[in-house]
């Protein structure tokens, strides 16, 4: 089990090692290094998702490892409570940032091996603490340092650890 300890409370995850082994191991490598400690949920869109795992309180992006291969083709669907890797328009650009779906987001699922259809890789799911995810999804947001949908009240990730 994985615990995301936030300023709003704890979120417990079960990773999907069987469907997204590279992605799950990538996430574990970052948490073992303490990479996520002191980062924030920097993008919150109600009715969609909450995103974190790469920005500090001052909206500085942390340096990451190399990109990983997108495993969305074998991953489970982007349903409410699943955790997926964030990425750029390049399907294979995920590093450390992740998001938790607050609703079913089927449009993020794999449909084809091309830039438009590759989707976003689900690598785990919330097994306890979905009420914390929902609480985070309700925070007021605004613009900060060129980013939109930034919580006006900091939502800190104290630590992500494996138990």
C-alpha positions as CSV (number, residue, x, y, z in Angstrom):
1,X,0.0,0.0,0.0
2,X,1.0,3.6,-0.7
3,X,0.0,6.5,1.5
4,X,-0.1,10.1,0.2
5,X,0.1,12.3,3.4
6,X,-1.4,15.7,2.5
7,X,-2.3,18.8,4.4
8,X,-5.9,17.8,4.0
9,X,-5.5,14.2,5.2
10,X,-4.2,10.8,4.0
11,X,-5.0,9.0,0.7
12,X,-4.2,5.3,0.5
13,X,-3.4,3.7,-2.9
14,X,-3.0,0.3,-4.3
15,X,-0.7,0.2,-7.3
16,X,-1.5,-1.8,-10.4
17,X,1.8,-3.7,-10.8
18,X,0.3,-6.3,-13.1
19,X,-1.2,-3.8,-15.7
20,X,1.4,-1.0,-15.5
21,X,4.6,-2.5,-14.1
22,X,7.1,0.2,-15.4
23,X,4.8,3.0,-14.3
24,X,4.2,1.6,-10.8
25,X,7.9,1.0,-10.3
26,X,8.7,4.5,-11.6
27,X,6.3,6.0,-9.0
28,X,7.9,3.8,-6.2
29,X,11.4,5.0,-7.2
30,X,10.4,8.6,-6.8
31,X,8.7,8.0,-3.5
32,X,11.7,6.0,-2.2
33,X,13.9,9.0,-3.0
34,X,11.6,11.3,-1.1
35,X,11.0,13.3,-4.4
36,X,7.4,14.0,-3.6
37,X,7.9,15.2,0.0
38,X,7.1,18.9,0.1
39,X,5.5,19.1,-3.3
40,X,1.9,20.4,-3.8
41,X,-1.2,19.6,-5.7
42,X,-0.7,22.4,-8.2
43,X,-3.6,21.8,-10.6
44,X,-7.1,21.2,-9.4
45,X,-10.1,21.0,-11.8
46,X,-13.4,20.2,-10.2
47,X,-15.3,17.5,-12.0
48,X,-12.1,16.3,-13.6
49,X,-9.0,15.6,-11.6
50,X,-6.4,16.8,-9.0
51,X,-2.7,16.9,-10.1
52,X,0.5,16.9,-8.2
53,X,3.9,15.5,-7.7
54,X,6.3,17.9,-9.4
55,X,5.9,21.5,-8.2
56,X,7.0,23.1,-5.0
57,X,5.0,25.7,-3.0
58,X,6.6,28.5,-5.1
59,X,5.5,26.8,-8.3
60,X,9.0,25.7,-9.2
61,X,9.2,22.5,-11.1
62,X,11.5,19.8,-9.7
63,X,14.1,18.1,-11.9
64,X,13.0,14.6,-12.8
65,X,14.4,11.4,-14.2
66,X,14.1,10.3,-17.8
67,X,10.6,9.9,-19.4
68,X,8.9,6.5,-19.2
69,X,7.1,4.5,-21.9
70,X,3.3,5.0,-21.8
71,X,1.6,1.8,-20.6
72,X,-2.0,3.0,-21.1
73,X,-2.6,0.2,-23.7
74,X,-2.5,-2.4,-20.9
75,X,-3.7,-0.2,-18.0
76,X,-7.1,-0.1,-16.4
77,X,-9.5,2.7,-17.5
78,X,-9.4,6.3,-16.1
79,X,-12.3,5.9,-13.6
80,X,-13.1,7.9,-10.5
81,X,-10.5,7.2,-7.9
82,X,-7.7,6.0,-10.2
83,X,-4.3,7.6,-10.3
84,X,-2.6,8.2,-13.7
85,X,0.6,9.7,-15.0
86,X,0.5,13.3,-16.2
87,X,2.4,14.0,-19.4
88,X,2.8,16.5,-22.2
89,X,1.4,16.1,-25.7
90,X,4.1,13.5,-26.3
91,X,2.5,10.2,-25.2
92,X,5.8,8.9,-23.7
93,X,6.7,12.0,-21.7
94,X,5.6,11.0,-18.2
95,X,8.1,11.4,-15.4
96,X,6.9,12.2,-11.8
97,X,3.7,14.1,-12.0
98,X,0.4,12.3,-11.4
99,X,-3.3,13.0,-11.2
100,X,-6.2,11.4,-9.4
101,X,-9.5,11.2,-11.4
102,X,-12.4,12.6,-9.5
103,X,-14.9,11.4,-12.1
104,X,-14.8,8.7,-14.8
105,X,-12.7,10.2,-17.6
106,X,-13.0,7.7,-20.4
107,X,-11.7,10.2,-23.0
108,X,-8.3,9.7,-21.3
109,X,-8.2,6.0,-22.0
110,X,-6.0,4.3,-24.7
111,X,-7.7,4.0,-28.1
112,X,-4.9,3.8,-30.6
113,X,-1.1,3.9,-30.9
114,X,-0.9,7.5,-32.1
115,X,-0.5,10.9,-30.4
116,X,-4.2,11.4,-30.1
117,X,-5.1,7.9,-29.0
118,X,-2.4,6.9,-26.6
119,X,-4.2,8.0,-23.5
120,X,-3.0,8.4,-19.9
121,X,-1.7,5.5,-18.0
122,X,-3.6,4.4,-14.9
123,X,-1.1,2.8,-12.5
124,X,-3.2,2.5,-9.3
125,X,-6.4,3.4,-7.4
126,X,-7.5,5.0,-4.2
127,X,-8.6,2.4,-1.7
128,X,-9.1,4.7,1.2
129,X,-9.4,8.5,1.5
130,X,-11.5,9.4,-1.5
131,X,-13.2,11.9,0.7
132,X,-9.8,13.7,0.9
133,X,-9.5,13.7,-2.9
134,X,-13.0,15.2,-3.1
135,X,-12.1,17.8,-0.5
136,X,-9.0,18.8,-2.5
137,X,-11.1,19.0,-5.7
138,X,-13.3,21.6,-4.0
139,X,-10.6,24.2,-3.2
140,X,-10.8,27.6,-4.9
141,X,-8.2,28.0,-7.7
142,X,-6.7,30.9,-9.7
143,X,-3.6,31.7,-11.8
144,X,-0.1,31.7,-10.4
145,X,3.2,32.2,-12.2
146,X,1.7,31.4,-15.6
147,X,-0.2,28.3,-14.4
148,X,-4.0,28.1,-14.2
149,X,-6.2,26.0,-11.9
150,X,-3.7,26.5,-9.0
151,X,-5.2,26.1,-5.5
152,X,-5.4,29.5,-3.7
153,X,-5.0,27.5,-0.5
154,X,-1.8,25.4,-0.6
155,X,-2.5,21.7,-0.6
156,X,0.8,20.2,0.5
157,X,2.1,16.6,0.0
158,X,4.0,16.1,3.2
159,X,5.2,12.6,2.1
160,X,4.3,9.7,-0.1
161,X,5.5,6.4,1.4
162,X,5.0,2.7,1.0
163,X,3.6,0.7,4.0
